[in-house]
Amino acid sequence: MDADENLYAIVFGESIFNDAISIVMYKTVISMGESDSSIISQIGSAAGKFLVIFIGSILVGAMTALIVAFI
């Protein structure tokens, strides 16, 4: 389609990011519906899960970029 490579990379990255967010949100909502704990603890648990996955994804991406840059 003769699109700019940077535009393609941005759109592709945004698409992957949205897919990952939707998977995490789906699993979080399902686990919240099955839990008997209070809504405050469920929100805290969901925020904690999101932060762990977010920071983990950043670390994996950064390490992969460093390894590729080194090679």
Order of alpha helices (4+ residues) and beta strands (2+ residues): alpha-alpha
